[in-house]
């Protein structure tokens, strides 16, 4: 029974097998393309994650180089106290020096008054007497 119907059936079967083979290859290529797209996406995500991890390391390093607000506040307060103490001590020293200077100015003014009252000869006599009193 290899009549014309059998030949047509074989031709249709061959056509069907060919179409099935083409569809199968197309389907396989689609899966390969999808797999390639997934691999590329995964590579991209991994690269971005690596970049973010590197950025995080840099941020942590940068952060470690700055003073925290708590540390700054405590150290700043300690420096203010130290500075205030030194400022007050310096003010006291300046006041003491001003007193010494006032006494020295008073002594100079006293000697000027004596010199004006006694004249140059009288001042010389006083100096000579002071010198003589210091000798045995």
C-alpha positions as CSV (number, residue, x, y, z in Angstrom):
1,X,0.0,0.0,0.0
2,X,2.2,2.6,-1.2
3,X,-0.3,4.5,-3.0
4,X,-0.5,8.3,-3.4
5,X,-2.0,8.7,0.0
6,X,0.9,6.9,1.6
7,X,3.3,9.2,-0.3
8,X,1.4,12.3,0.8
9,X,1.4,11.0,4.4
10,X,5.2,10.5,4.3
11,X,5.7,13.9,2.7
12,X,3.5,15.5,5.4
13,X,5.4,13.5,8.1
14,X,8.7,14.6,6.7
15,X,7.5,18.2,6.6
16,X,6.2,17.8,10.2
17,X,9.5,16.3,11.4
18,X,11.4,19.1,9.7
19,X,9.2,21.8,11.2
20,X,9.5,20.1,14.6
21,X,13.3,20.0,14.3
22,X,13.4,23.7,13.4
23,X,11.1,24.5,16.3
24,X,13.3,22.5,18.6
25,X,16.5,24.3,17.4
26,X,14.7,27.6,17.8
27,X,13.6,26.7,21.3
28,X,17.1,25.5,22.3
29,X,18.6,28.8,21.0
30,X,16.0,30.8,23.0
31,X,17.1,28.9,26.1
32,X,20.7,29.5,25.3
33,X,20.0,33.2,24.8
34,X,18.0,33.4,28.0
35,X,20.9,31.6,29.9
36,X,23.4,34.1,28.4
37,X,21.2,37.1,29.5
38,X,21.0,35.7,33.0
39,X,24.7,35.2,33.2
40,X,25.4,38.7,32.0
41,X,22.9,40.1,34.5
42,X,24.5,38.1,37.3
43,X,27.9,39.3,36.3
44,X,26.6,42.9,36.3
45,X,25.1,42.5,39.7
46,X,28.3,41.0,41.1
47,X,30.4,43.8,39.6
48,X,28.1,46.4,41.2
49,X,28.2,44.6,44.5
50,X,32.0,44.6,44.4
51,X,32.0,48.3,43.6
52,X,29.6,49.0,46.5
53,X,31.8,46.9,48.9
54,X,34.8,48.9,47.8
55,X,32.9,52.2,48.3
56,X,31.9,51.0,51.8
57,X,35.5,50.3,52.6
58,X,36.5,53.8,51.5
59,X,33.7,55.3,53.5
60,X,34.7,53.4,56.6
61,X,38.3,54.5,56.2
62,X,37.3,58.1,55.6
63,X,35.0,58.0,58.7
64,X,37.9,56.7,60.8
65,X,39.9,59.7,60.0
66,X,37.4,62.2,61.4
67,X,36.8,63.1,65.0
68,X,33.4,62.1,66.3
69,X,31.1,64.8,67.7
70,X,31.3,63.3,71.2
71,X,35.1,63.2,71.2
72,X,35.3,66.7,69.8
73,X,33.0,68.0,72.5
74,X,34.9,66.4,75.3
75,X,38.3,67.4,74.0
76,X,37.2,70.9,73.1
77,X,35.8,71.4,76.7
78,X,39.1,70.2,78.2
79,X,41.0,72.6,76.0
80,X,38.7,75.4,77.0
81,X,39.3,74.7,80.7
82,X,43.1,74.5,80.1
83,X,43.1,77.7,78.1
84,X,41.0,79.5,80.7
85,X,43.5,78.4,83.5
86,X,46.4,79.6,81.5
87,X,44.6,82.9,80.6
88,X,43.8,83.6,84.2
89,X,47.4,82.8,85.3
90,X,48.8,85.1,82.6
91,X,46.4,87.8,83.7
92,X,47.7,87.4,87.3
93,X,51.3,87.7,86.1
94,X,50.5,90.8,84.1
95,X,48.8,92.4,87.2
96,X,51.9,91.6,89.3
97,X,54.3,93.1,86.6
98,X,52.1,96.2,86.5
99,X,52.5,96.6,90.3
100,X,56.3,96.2,90.0
101,X,56.3,98.7,87.2
102,X,54.2,101.1,89.3
103,X,56.6,100.8,92.2
104,X,59.6,101.3,89.9
105,X,58.0,104.4,88.5
106,X,57.3,105.7,92.0
107,X,61.0,105.2,92.9
108,X,62.1,107.0,89.8
109,X,59.8,109.9,90.6
110,X,61.0,110.0,94.2
111,X,64.6,110.2,93.0
112,X,63.6,112.9,90.5
113,X,62.0,114.9,93.3
114,X,65.1,114.5,95.5
115,X,67.4,115.5,92.6
116,X,65.2,118.5,91.9
117,X,65.2,119.6,95.5
118,X,68.9,118.9,96.3
119,X,70.4,119.5,92.9
120,X,73.1,117.5,91.2
121,X,75.6,118.0,94.1
122,X,73.1,116.8,96.7
123,X,72.4,113.6,94.7
124,X,76.1,113.0,94.3
125,X,76.6,113.4,98.1
126,X,73.8,110.9,98.8
127,X,75.3,108.3,96.4
128,X,78.7,108.8,98.0
129,X,77.2,108.3,101.5
130,X,75.5,105.1,100.3
131,X,78.7,103.8,98.9
132,X,80.6,104.7,102.0
133,X,78.1,103.0,104.3
134,X,78.6,99.7,102.5
135,X,82.4,99.7,103.3
136,X,83.8,98.4,106.5
